Amino acid sequence: MYSRTVTCKIDTSMISEFRTALNHEFLPRIQAQPGFVDNIESLDPKTGEFSCTTLWKSESDVKNYDSGLFQEIAANLAPLMTEGPSVKTLRVENSSAHRVAAGKAA
């Protein structure tokens, strides 16, 4: 399993528009991607700091998402950001919710 963490800053005057676009337009499409497992979103509406971690079954699933739908999402949400996205992808080491044991991620 792989995790993909995206961080960015949202214009605080555009938080409502960001939430609507992300959760109603894009999240259902992300969840429909091959290999998608889960996502966790965090947002501080006072500062605009946003973080989203998605979990994927395989490295190739992450790469397919990154080179496809993610590019569309980033372009569409860019006007709502004050700092563009930073992305990190790592192999999952532990997940109690997904039953991944320490050091035994598949």
C-alpha positions in Angstrom: 0.0 0.0 0.0 1.2 3.5 -0.8 0.3 6.9 0.7 0.3 10.1 -1.2 0.2 13.3 0.8 -0.6 16.7 -0.8 -0.2 19.9 1.0 -1.1 23.4 -0.2 -2.5 26.7 1.1 -6.0 27.8 0.1 -7.0 31.5 -0.1 -9.1 31.9 3.1 -11.7 33.9 1.2 -12.2 30.9 -1.1 -12.5 28.1 1.5 -16.2 27.5 0.7 -15.6 27.2 -3.0 -12.6 24.9 -2.4 -14.6 22.6 -0.2 -17.5 22.5 -2.6 -15.3 21.7 -5.7 -13.1 19.2 -3.9 -15.9 17.3 -2.1 -18.6 17.3 -4.6 -16.8 17.4 -8.0 -13.5 15.7 -7.5 -13.6 13.4 -4.4 -16.1 11.0 -6.0 -13.9 10.8 -9.1 -10.8 10.2 -6.9 -12.6 7.4 -5.0 -13.5 5.8 -8.4 -9.9 5.5 -9.5 -8.4 2.0 -9.8 -6.5 1.1 -6.6 -8.0 3.8 -4.4 -8.2 2.7 -0.8 -9.0 5.7 1.4 -8.4 9.4 2.0 -8.0 11.8 4.9 -8.4 15.5 4.5 -7.4 18.2 7.0 -8.1 21.9 6.6 -7.5 24.9 8.9 -10.0 27.5 7.6 -8.2 30.3 9.5 -4.9 29.9 7.7 -6.0 28.0 4.6 -3.5 25.2 5.3 -4.7 22.0 3.6 -3.4 18.4 3.7 -4.8 15.4 2.0 -3.5 11.8 2.3 -4.8 9.2 0.0 -4.0 5.5 0.2 -3.5 3.3 -2.9 -3.1 -0.4 -3.4 0.1 -0.2 -5.6 2.7 2.2 -6.8 1.4 2.0 -10.3 -2.1 3.0 -9.1 -0.5 6.2 -7.5 1.4 6.9 -10.7 -1.7 6.5 -12.9 -3.7 8.9 -10.7 -0.8 11.4 -10.5 -0.3 11.6 -14.2 -4.1 11.7 -15.0 -6.9 13.0 -12.8 -4.6 14.7 -10.3 -3.3 17.1 -13.0 -6.9 18.1 -13.8 -7.7 18.6 -10.2 -4.6 20.7 -9.5 -5.3 22.9 -12.5 -8.9 23.5 -11.6 -8.2 24.2 -7.9 -5.1 26.4 -8.6 -7.1 29.7 -8.7 -8.3 29.0 -5.2 -4.7 28.5 -3.8 -2.2 30.9 -2.5 0.5 28.2 -2.5 0.5 25.4 -5.0 0.5 21.7 -4.1 3.5 19.8 -2.7 3.3 16.1 -3.2 5.0 13.2 -1.4 4.4 9.5 -2.1 5.7 6.8 0.4 5.2 3.1 1.0 2.8 2.6 4.0 4.7 1.3 7.0 1.9 0.9 9.5 -1.9 1.3 9.4 -4.1 -0.1 12.2 -7.3 0.7 10.2 -6.0 -1.1 7.1 -4.2 -3.9 9.0 -0.7 -3.1 7.7 1.9 -4.3 10.2 5.1 -2.5 10.9 7.6 -3.0 8.1 5.4 -5.5 6.3 3.5 -3.3 3.8 2.7 -5.1 0.6 
